[in-house]
Amino acid sequence: MGIIERIKEIEAEMARTQKNKATEYHLGQLKAKIAKLRTQLLEPPKGSSGAGEGFEVTKFGHGRVALIGFPSVGKSTLLTMLTGTHSEAASYEFTTLTCIPGIIHYNDTKIQLLDLPGIIEGASEGKGRGRQVIAVAKSSDLVLMVLDASKSEGHRQILTKELEAVGLRLNKRPPQIYFKKKKTGGISFNSTLPLTHVDEKLCYQILHEYKIHNAEVLFREDATVDDLIDVIEGNRKYIKCVYVYNKIDVIGIDDVDKLARQPNSVVISCNLKLNLDRLLSKMWEEMGLVRVYTKPQGQQPDFSDPVVLSADRGGCTVEDFCNHIHRNLLKDVKYVLVWGTSARHYPQHCGLSQSLQDEDVVQIVKKKEKEEGGRGRFKSHSTAPARISDREKKAPLKT
């Protein structure tokens, strides 16, 4: 029996099992088995040489956004309108067969936008080259899930389920669970608050399913069984997602209002060019890019070319800003002057741990090089060689 058949068999058993206090341990074990099998499904087959054919393109710009959705929902048209890069669009499905990159120039930054082929139900099992598409989405900073506003709401659940099956967690944060394997000592289970979803017995059963018999587990929040499995697996990617509803020009205004009020959702129409500016501002807000302008000593700030930082790519502190300019700059920093919304007064003397905000101005003051032994007549020692034999001998006088 193959891995996919075993997964379907366990899912069928979970669907048959009633959910109550008596069966929660059994269901927890079944969830752990499915997670293990899905991890095996993502691993390359044994004996395969090198990497398979994929869609991966070189990272460019200050951020990466991936377009994901069913075929013929308007992904290629959206890429063409936002970036100017031509991506073929037609009235039949699977027009786009490979990854097409484009660049959005917005707020003095460059954001890479990737048009990926449409994915179908069963993409997590490899149907329609779904695994390659989802692998590119894992490497992006933001996912734009493009949906057809005229179709049923079930499409959003199907796509979310396919992405979660391969370890992508949309609009979630990592669970506050500390987990560490040990060599000896058994399983240590602790929590800082009362737990309602997981108890010590269920945690032991899940760890034994993974053949882990010595570990330390600490719950800092009331997490679920799925959160515990995600922490044990350790290969989950937590990524932000914006749901983009296209083709709003073919539905009524009440439906548009209902879709627009959903969390993390934007309604647009590529055909009539409606609300594209709101989509760009939502992308900027979700990516959390921070522009920092440099100011040389005694000169005006340079507002033409900002240094772009983000929490996902390194961080937004003064230390990250210095490392972005040059990795050896940190050794020479004496202090930093900051103007902007992150400063309490202008200018503020800051250390390396200061968090920077969008459109701050930073001036780095470097340490002065000390001259050894003082200067001029205050020199503590002469520059002549210490030993007489090392001194330069004068030429004999001519007589």
Buried (B, 14 or more C-beta within 10 A) or exposed (E): EEEBEBBBEBEEEBEEEEEEEEEBBEBBBBBBBBBBBBBEBBEEEEEEEEEEEBBEBEEEBBBBBBBBBBBBBBBBBBBBBBBEBEBEBEEEEEBBEEBBBBBBEBBBBEBBBBBBBBBBBBBBBEEBBBBBBBBBBBBBBBBBBBBBBBEEEEBBEBBBEBBBBBBBBBBBEEBBBEBEEEEEEEBEBEBEEEBEBBBEEBBBBBBEBBEBBBBBBBBEEBBBBBBBBBBBBEEBBBBBBBBBBBBBBEBEEEBBEEBBEEEBBBBBBBEEEBBBEEBBEBBBEBBBBBBBBBBEEEEEBEEEEBBBBBBBBEBBBBBBBBBBBEEEBBEBBEBBBBBBEBBEEEBBEBEBEBBBBBBBBBBBEEEEEEEEEEEEEEEEEEEEEEEEEEEEEEEEEEE
